Amino acid sequence: MKKGILFLILFFLVVCKGTGQILQGYVKTLEEKPVSQAHVILLNSDLKVIAHAVSDDDGFFLIQAVEKGMYKLNISCVGFEILQQNILIEGNRGDLGVFRIKEGITLDEVTVIKHKKSLTTKVDRIIYDVEQDSMAKNSVAMQILEKLPFVNIDLKTK
């Protein structure tokens, strides 16, 4: 009896898993070079994500268990233009072929700017970085100390 129930469960899982179709294809440049790390997204008619994949070093991608029907395929990768194409999945057509994407705008230069805080709070102390304070360059030590929190200066004797 236990073997019969186990067989029914396995059969049910195989039948349910086998309802979709496996899609595969390649993403390449116009010069036939493979595009690695391209995001391949399959959308239904309501533009909801049905399946997705990322291409490998050879540009190959694999999308698992897709039902028959009309879909929109989006392929995107950093440095390339987005490719959008309508595809019809029918019969046993699992090979989508080669998709060629065009190189987009590349960045010539990137500037990264980090601003460091002049006051940093630690568990046991407060650190004031004089180099980050633009007013401190033209100030004397007493003027700098007056701006610090928790520092009291006797104005009579300084």
Phi, psi and omega in degrees: 000317180297321179294323179294318178293318177298318179297318179296319179295314179297318179297318179297317179295319180294318180294316180292320180291329185276006182286334181267175182241145179268127179252144177217158179185184181232148174244122181225164175278175177295338178269013178069021175272138179292145179253115180271148176063031174278137180268120180252118185237131179253121182246146176274189183292337177272007181061035173262142182291122178265316181205160178210161178204165176235133183287150180271193183296336178269001182085005183278138174227156183221125178246128186263146169050073178246134178284162176292147178149185180265132182224164172249129181253124176247130176237124181222149178203146180298129179092000181232155175285150180285133177256127176237131183212138174276134178228149178248123178260117179211157179059221181254028181283099181253341181265114180275347179090208184250130175254128181252125180246150185263139178294139182261207181283131177256150179277131178278324186208144177231133178244125178247125181239130178240130177256126179265139180289146177279333177247127177236131181260125174249174181297319186251001183197166173243129183252128177249119181265107184293328182295334181275348180268115182291332179285338183289339182294328182253015183248161173266170185301323181294322179293325178291316181295330180294332182278345185282138176288153179065014175247119179254131180242132176285114185290339180286313185258341183050000000 
